[in-house]
Amino acid sequence: MVSSESLEYCKWQIPDGFHIRLNLLQEEDLELLHSWKSQIDISYLTSKAIEYISLEEQQQQFRQKRPSIFAIRRITDGQLLVQIRIYNINPKNRTVAIGYFTGANYRRLGYTKEALCLLINYLFKVVGLNKVMADTGAFNQASIALLKSLGFKQDGCLRQHQLLDGILHDQLLFSLLALEWKKDCRLLETKM
C-alpha cells in the first residue's frame, strides 16, 4: 500500500525535463485552457462526456477544490502547453488514472510525451505506484500511438461507448505496469 503522504500531489517535486516542467495548474491558467477548448470540439479528443461550463464556473470550482491537474510549461518561456489530470488514485492497489489535453499549437511536437514520461517515472519510482491507466476513443489515433509509444498495453474495449457524429465509437482502455516501465526520460531529447 502507498502511504497517504506520498500521494499528496501538492508536494510532489517532479524533476524538469529537457524542454518542459510540470507544476500544479494555477487559477490564472484557466482562461487559456478555456480558450483552447472553446476553439475546437474536444469530443474528438476525449472519450469522456463533455460538460461545457463557463470560465466563471470553472474558476469557482477551482477555488472550491484545487483539482489534481498539472500544467506543463515550456522551460524557456513558461508557456502553458499541456494539462495532465490524475484521478482515481487507489493507494491499496497502487493505481492511478491519467488524462491529458494538449493545446492545438503544441500537438505532435513531443511535449506531451516528455511530460507523460516525467510524470509516469515519478509515479512509479517516487510515489511507488504499480499501475498507470488511461483511456481514449478508438477514433483518437494520435492518443493511441502516444500511449503505445510509452509502453502502455491495451487492456480492454468498451464497445460502442461514445457517441460522436451520430456514431457510437469504442473506448479503449490502456495500462502500464511499473515492471514494464523501461523508459529513460533522457532519451526523449529532441529538437523542438
C-alpha positions, 0 to 999 in steps of 0.5 A: 500500500502507498502511504497517504503522504506520498500521494499528496500531489501538492508536494510532489517535486517532479524533476524538469525535463529537457524542454518542459516542467510540470507544476500544479495548474494555477487559477490564472491558467484557466482562461487559456485552457478555456480558450483552447477548448472553446476553439475546437470540439474536444469530443474528438479528443476525449472519450469522456462526456463533455460538460461545457461550463463557463470560465466563471464556473470553472474558476469557482470550482477551482477555488472550491477544490484545487483539482489534481491537474498539472500544467506543463510549461515550456522551460524557456518561456513558461508557456502553458502547453499541456494539462495532465489530470490524475484521478482515481488514485487507489493507494491499496492497489497502487493505481492511478488514472491519467488524462491529458489535453494538449493545446492545438499549437503544441500537438505532435511536437513531443511535449506531451510525451516528455511530460507523460514520461516525467510524470509516469517515472515519478509515479512509479519510482517516487510515489511507488505506484504499480499501475498507470491507466488511461483511456481514449476513443478508438477514433483518437489515433494520435492518443493511441500511438502516444500511449503505445509509444510509452509502453502502455498495453491495451487492456480492454474495449468498451464497445460502442461507448461514445457517441460522436457524429451520430456514431457510437465509437469504442473506448479503449482502455490502456495500462502500464505496469511499473515492471514494464516501465523501461523508459529513460526520460533522457532519451526523449531529447529532441529538437523542438 
